[in-house]
Amino acid sequence: MDKPSAPAISQSMTLPKHPLQIVWFKRDLRIEDHRPLAKAAAEGPVLPLYVAEPELWQQPDMSGRQWAFATECLNELREALFALGQPLIVRSGAVTEVLEDIARAHPIAALWSHEETGNLWTYQRDRQVAAWCRAAGIPWHQERQNGVIRRLKTRDGWARRWDSFMAEAVTPAPPALRPIPGFDPGGIATASALGLAPDLCSERQSGGRRNGLERLESFLNSRGEAYRTAMSSPVTAFRACSRLSPHLAWGSLSPREIAQATWSRQRLLKEAPKGTTGSWRGALSSFTGRLHWHCHFMQKLEDAPDLEHTNLHSAYDGLRPNTPDTERLAAWQKGETGLPFVDACMRALAASGWMNFRMRAMLMAIASQHLWLDWRAPGEHLARLFTDYEPGIHWPQVQMQSGTTGINTVRIYNPVKQGHDQDPDGSFTRRWLPELAEVPDAALQEPWKWDGAGRVLGRRYPFPVVDHLAAAKEARQKIWALRRGPAFKETADEIQSKHGSRKSGIPMTGRKRRKKENPDQLTLLPSEEPQG
């Protein structure tokens, strides 16, 4: 493991006289629309701080591709802060220890950050930071970053509050920050220093705010016209979807910036002459709906932090074996289930760090339903593969696709039908499964039915690990058997009351057309659909 970063304070330099306003950057790696930074700058000298936490990055849902994207965001953030006059200070270790180190050398006036709806580890870490601040007598000011509402009492009126929050003025970056001598900026930790395994992701999106702004502009003005119709197929979704999800996940762009840019584009389209806007209005109507859903699903984890580990509906406890079938799990992880379209999607995800929403849903459903694996291990694997991993969306969706929420329609995908529907000419499947080159188009999604199957299956490509039709039937029977009876319904009603969407939660844009559309009843997982 690499050596830790330099000590927080260089004692040979003159320390500032005024207490510090520490701005702790987490998943908000930007200076624009960053209220903690703006408010701290109005109070006194700002020490911008990022802490690379080895224990966080060694959690089973974190990965090297995520850190690579975050590192690119950090490099741009450091440039931006340097231009304001005070560089970003980067440290490695536990946050409380880093804060203690700073406090021993210099008084801290306040700690500032955005609220975070992260995994359970970050939830527990934030509780430790809060306890440290209370003991040290240091106020910790946390600002909302998105539509998630902390300590929410009722979902009623949630969407109106989302609209109001996103419509607030974008907070400009401070014009300048007073330089604070005495602090070594420190280096950004390498993946190996954080204990991360090598993670080749050859087609990964690049991080950083400049890339995010380019993605936003190209989606709203050129790529996004086919969004509504092209989002479901991996053949078209890689271009037609916004691809903003990693920038939302790591905060190089804020949800408010994206929402307001989209609304601005919609206003221009509304004013354009009739017949000149093509499919744009419908496309952006769908996109604004998914911006709402992005926070709708995050709110679920905010309200129930243990969703990462615990079935939302307790009736499903013990439904699947706690110890997964290692052979089935490994076949699914490697893209070697013998179900061609499933394997193609898994391999594409492994290589790119991204997949469109319907195929994410299918991958999780295949693991939980057809392979009958407990959702936790597959959920962690997908989390590691997603550069845009957003815990608040991921874990509610993992459970939704596994049928353990108790309030959602159980959807069990037919992987052969999905292959025919979403990859009709087989180009996507053939790209990622070159070992099936010999298989004719008619048999590509079901090579076991081909007369020449013996030349390929069991040699260059595996036989299916399950009979997908029989496995789906068995899973459906087991899941629905638990849903009968008043005890199940009583608990489900409680879950719906706390976590379910409301009629008032339907986005204002396109409300008439989608008046019955319910984000909890759609086939989404885990990031692209709510995020676009």
URGIZI-V177290 format. One record per pair of residues at least 4 apart in sequence whose C-alpha atoms are under 6 Angstrom apart, sorted by the first residue. I is the first residue (numbers start at 1). J is the second residue. If there is no record, write none. Layout:
i | j
I | J
I | J
This chain:
i | j
1 | 193
2 | 193
5 | 186
6 | 186
9 | 182
9 | 183
10 | 182
10 | 183
13 | 182
14 | 182
15 | 182
19 | 107
19 | 108
19 | 109
20 | 45
20 | 46
20 | 108
20 | 109
21 | 40
21 | 45
21 | 46
21 | 109
21 | 110
22 | 46
22 | 47
22 | 48
22 | 111
23 | 48
23 | 49
23 | 112
23 | 113
24 | 49
24 | 50
24 | 112
24 | 113
25 | 50
27 | 250
27 | 251
28 | 250
28 | 251
29 | 251
29 | 252
30 | 77
30 | 252
31 | 173
32 | 172
32 | 173
33 | 170
33 | 171
33 | 172
35 | 39
36 | 40
36 | 112
36 | 113
38 | 174
41 | 46
45 | 178
48 | 88
48 | 89
49 | 88
49 | 89
49 | 90
50 | 90
51 | 90
51 | 91
51 | 92
52 | 92
53 | 92
53 | 93
53 | 94
54 | 194
57 | 62
61 | 380
61 | 383
61 | 384
62 | 384
63 | 384
64 | 196
64 | 199
66 | 387
67 | 71
69 | 207
72 | 207
72 | 208
73 | 207
73 | 208
74 | 78
76 | 208
78 | 87
78 | 88
81 | 86
81 | 87
82 | 86
82 | 87
84 | 176
84 | 177
85 | 177
85 | 179
86 | 177
86 | 179
89 | 185
90 | 186
96 | 129
103 | 107
110 | 138
110 | 139
110 | 140
111 | 140
112 | 140
112 | 141
112 | 142
113 | 142
114 | 142
114 | 143
114 | 144
114 | 145
115 | 142
115 | 143
115 | 144
117 | 302
118 | 122
118 | 391
119 | 391
122 | 126
133 | 137
133 | 138
147 | 162
147 | 295
148 | 295
148 | 299
159 | 505
166 | 256
189 | 193
191 | 196
192 | 196
201 | 351
201 | 352
202 | 351
203 | 351
203 | 352
204 | 352
204 | 353
209 | 252
212 | 247
215 | 219
218 | 222
218 | 223
219 | 223
219 | 224
219 | 242
220 | 224
223 | 240
224 | 240
225 | 279
225 | 280
225 | 283
226 | 230
227 | 231
227 | 240
227 | 241
227 | 283
228 | 283
230 | 236
230 | 237
231 | 237
231 | 241
232 | 358
233 | 237
233 | 422
237 | 241
242 | 532
245 | 388
245 | 531
246 | 388
247 | 251
247 | 252
247 | 253
248 | 253
249 | 388
249 | 390
285 | 509
285 | 510
287 | 532
289 | 507
290 | 294
290 | 530
290 | 531
290 | 532
291 | 530
291 | 531
293 | 530
294 | 530
294 | 531
295 | 299
297 | 393
298 | 392
298 | 393
300 | 499
301 | 305
301 | 392
306 | 310
308 | 395
311 | 404
312 | 405
313 | 405
313 | 406
316 | 404
320 | 374
324 | 373
326 | 330
331 | 336
331 | 337
332 | 337
335 | 343
335 | 346
335 | 347
336 | 343
337 | 464
337 | 465
338 | 462
338 | 463
338 | 464
339 | 464
340 | 445
341 | 419
341 | 429
344 | 429
344 | 432
349 | 353
349 | 354
349 | 355
350 | 385
353 | 385
353 | 386
353 | 387
354 | 386
356 | 528
357 | 524
357 | 525
357 | 528
357 | 529
360 | 525
361 | 524
361 | 525
362 | 366
365 | 369
365 | 401
365 | 402
366 | 370
367 | 371
367 | 373
368 | 372
368 | 373
368 | 375
368 | 402
369 | 475
370 | 471
370 | 472
375 | 379
383 | 389
390 | 394
391 | 395
393 | 526
394 | 526
397 | 525
397 | 526
399 | 404
400 | 405
403 | 410
406 | 492
407 | 492
408 | 521
416 | 445
418 | 422
419 | 423
420 | 424
429 | 433
430 | 434
435 | 460
439 | 444
443 | 447
443 | 450
448 | 453
453 | 457
456 | 460
456 | 461
457 | 461
457 | 462
457 | 463
458 | 462
458 | 463
467 | 471
477 | 481
483 | 488
495 | 499
496 | 500
501 | 505
507 | 511
511 | 515
524 | 529
527 | 531
528 | 532
